[in-house]
Amino acid sequence: MKRPLLYLSFFVLFAATFSSCGGNSGNRPQSAPEPQQLVKELNVNSPDSDQYVLMSTSQGNIKIKLYREAPLHRKNFINLVMNGFYDGQLFYRVQKDLLIQTGDYTSRDNPNNPDLGVTDVEFTVPAEIDPKARYHKRGALAAASFYRGEKSSGAHFYIVTGKKAKDNELKLSEKKVNDELVNNKFLELQAPYRQQMYRLKNAGEHDIAKKQELGKLVGKIMADARAAVKGHEFSYSAAQRNVYKNIGGLPHLDAYYTVFGEVVEGMDVVEAISQVEATSKGRPRKPVVINKITVLDGNAQ
């Protein structure tokens, strides 16, 4: 399974570039069991309510609320906790003012593997993205993602630290998301014209009139795409702006990743983990271990 794409997204949205993600199940150590053997279906009756877990780490304890409004992610996370899936795992990526991330089960048995973060379970979780209600404020718990939001990783998650944002940064994030919405709509609308566009493109190499015709057609489709998106643009609410400007977070991830919980106690521990000495790729030089995650009050069903 490829590495969850969260790591790429920071560079995608800061630098506006895209690249493919390396790594697959072939990187899995031979001694590691197959993911299907690791996770059993234990959380069969997940309640329609917020749930709480306590994460004991080598740096201290973190209490997390899991949102009832993201039931698929909440149930999956509780099920992994009930399986003891995270117990003994390492945080393989820590970045000051950004996040801490974990979820690679091979980190228990192969902590020195330079490719930690590549291996995932073989299942995903359907996205439950709702950036107006659940967003990347400081302390947010979110799932790493494949295909930029279409599916969440089955196991990898991150907790946001994030620094305070400025107005121009929020405006830039909105613009990037809306530009992408327009581009996606353009690709959808131009589908019926692809053969015509292909012919005009080829003919336009020697025929100025055909080249101009192609330009007009592309312009019309783009205008239609902008018109279709108008009124449905992505924007941050006043409440979100206030949080991001005064408390902090990672607003540029809101449109692409599912937030399914938040830290309610132990944010100082999260901050401490994010600031441990690490390599240029964010790998802690001294392992930071999840000793155990426990469902509080025994209420997992």
C-alpha positions, 0 to 999 in steps of 0.5 A, spaced: 500 500 500 502 506 498 504 511 503 498 516 505 499 522 501 499 527 507 506 528 506 506 531 499 500 535 500 504 540 505 509 541 499 503 541 494 499 547 497 505 551 499 509 550 493 503 548 488 507 542 485 504 535 484 508 529 484 507 521 485 508 518 491 513 512 492 513 506 496 508 500 496 507 493 500 513 490 497 517 495 502 514 491 508 519 487 512 518 479 511 517 478 518 511 483 518 505 479 518 500 481 513 495 487 515 489 482 514 492 478 520 492 484 524 485 487 524 479 483 526 472 486 526 471 488 534 467 494 534 461 491 531 456 496 535 459 503 535 454 508 538 452 514 535 456 519 540 462 522 541 467 517 544 474 518 547 481 515 547 487 516 552 493 515 548 499 514 552 506 515 549 513 516 551 512 523 552 506 523 556 498 522 555 494 525 550 486 525 551 482 525 544 475 526 542 472 522 536 467 526 533 460 522 532 459 526 526 465 522 522 462 515 524 466 511 519 472 514 521 471 514 528 468 506 528 474 504 524 479 508 529 476 505 535 476 498 532 484 499 531 484 501 538 481 495 540 485 490 536 491 494 540 493 496 533 497 502 535 500 499 541 508 500 540 508 504 534 512 510 533 511 517 530 515 516 524 514 524 522 514 530 526 514 537 524 514 543 528 508 548 527 505 542 522 503 536 525 505 529 528 504 523 524 503 515 525 500 509 523 505 504 520 505 498 524 512 495 521 515 501 526 514 496 532 518 490 529 523 495 524 524 501 528 530 503 524 527 502 517 528 508 513 522 508 509 517 508 515 511 511 513 510 507 507 506 501 509 499 501 510 493 496 512 490 494 505 483 497 507 481 505 506 475 509 509 470 513 505 472 520 506 468 524 511 470 531 509 466 537 512 471 543 512 465 548 515 464 543 521 470 539 522 477 543 520 484 543 521 485 547 527 490 546 532 489 539 536 485 536 530 486 529 529 485 527 521 486 521 517 492 521 512 489 520 505 489 517 498 487 520 491 487 527 495 481 526 499 477 520 495 479 515 500 482 516 507 488 511 509 485 505 514 490 507 519 495 513 518 493 519 522 496 525 524 495 531 529 495 538 528 500 543 531 500 548 526 502 556 527 497 562 526 495 564 519 495 571 516 489 573 512 493 573 505 495 566 507 487 564 508 486 568 501 491 564 497 489 557 500 481 559 498 484 561 491 488 554 490 482 550 492 477 554 487 482 554 481 482 546 482 475 546 482 474 550 476 480 546 473 476 539 475 469 542 472 473 544 465 476 537 465 469 534 466 465 539 461 471 538 455 470 531 455 464 531 449 469 535 445 476 531 446 476 529 439 474 535 436 479 539 440 484 533 438 483 535 431 483 542 431 490 542 435 493 537 430 490 542 424 492 548 428 499 546 427 499 549 420 492 552 420 492 559 424 484 559 423 484 552 426 488 554 432 484 560 433 477 556 433 481 551 438 482 557 443 475 560 442 472 553 444 477 552 450 475 559 452 468 557 452 469 551 456 473 554 461 467 560 462 462 555 462 466 551 468 467 558 472 460 559 471 458 552 474 463 553 480 460 560 481 456 560 488 459 554 490 466 556 491 470 554 497 471 559 503 473 559 510 467 562 515 468 567 520 469 562 525 474 558 522 478 565 520 478 567 527 481 560 529 486 560 524 488 567 525 488 567 533 490 559 535 493 556 529 492 550 524 493 548 517 487 551 513 490 549 507 488 542 508 481 543 510 478 541 503 482 534 502 483 531 509 477 528 514 478 531 521 475 526 525 477 528 532 481 533 537 485 533 542 482 535 549 487 534 554 495 533 553 496 538 547 503 540 551 505 533 549 503 533 542 507 540 542 513 536 545 513 531 540 512 535 534 519 539 537 523 533 538 530 533 534 528 530 527 531 529 521 530 533 515 524 528 513 521 529 520 523 522 523 525 523 530 532 521 532 530 518 538 524 514 537 517 517 540 513 511 542 505 510 543 505 505 549 498 504 548 491 507 546 485 505 551 478 507 550 476 511 556 470 508 560 470 502 557 465 504 552 467 502 545 460 499 543 
